[in-house]
Amino acid sequence: MSIQYYHHGRFRVAGGVIPEAVTAYCTYGDPKNPCIVFPTCYGGKLDSE
């Protein structure tokens, strides 16, 4: 499992803007048809072990 990052840049949310928003995610399964799993809470962390 490797953690990957998607950089959104400025990301508008209710109540303001996140200036440098980043989504961390892991992929599982066949690379041609992977399943992407990531936390849905703010400030969540992916376990890299």
KAUR-V65816 format. One record per residue. N is the residue number from 1. RES is the residue in three letters. D_FIRST is the distance of its C-alpha to the first C-alpha in whole Angstrom. Layout:
n:N res:RES d_first:D_FIRST
n:N res:RES d_first:D_FIRST
//
This chain:
n:1 res:MET d_first:0
n:2 res:SER d_first:4
n:3 res:ILE d_first:7
n:4 res:GLN d_first:10
n:5 res:TYR d_first:13
n:6 res:TYR d_first:16
n:7 res:HIS d_first:19
n:8 res:HIS d_first:22
n:9 res:GLY d_first:25
n:10 res:ARG d_first:28
n:11 res:PHE d_first:27
n:12 res:ARG d_first:30
n:13 res:VAL d_first:30
n:14 res:ALA d_first:33
n:15 res:GLY d_first:35
n:16 res:GLY d_first:33
n:17 res:VAL d_first:31
n:18 res:ILE d_first:28
n:19 res:PRO d_first:28
n:20 res:GLU d_first:25
n:21 res:ALA d_first:22
n:22 res:VAL d_first:19
n:23 res:THR d_first:16
n:24 res:ALA d_first:13
n:25 res:TYR d_first:10
n:26 res:CYS d_first:7
n:27 res:THR d_first:7
n:28 res:TYR d_first:7
n:29 res:GLY d_first:10
n:30 res:ASP d_first:12
n:31 res:PRO d_first:12
n:32 res:LYS d_first:15
n:33 res:ASN d_first:15
n:34 res:PRO d_first:12
n:35 res:CYS d_first:12
n:36 res:ILE d_first:11
n:37 res:VAL d_first:11
n:38 res:PHE d_first:13
n:39 res:PRO d_first:15
n:40 res:THR d_first:19
n:41 res:CYS d_first:21
n:42 res:TYR d_first:22
n:43 res:GLY d_first:20
n:44 res:GLY d_first:17
n:45 res:LYS d_first:14
n:46 res:LEU d_first:11
n:47 res:ASP d_first:10
n:48 res:SER d_first:7
n:49 res:GLU d_first:8
//
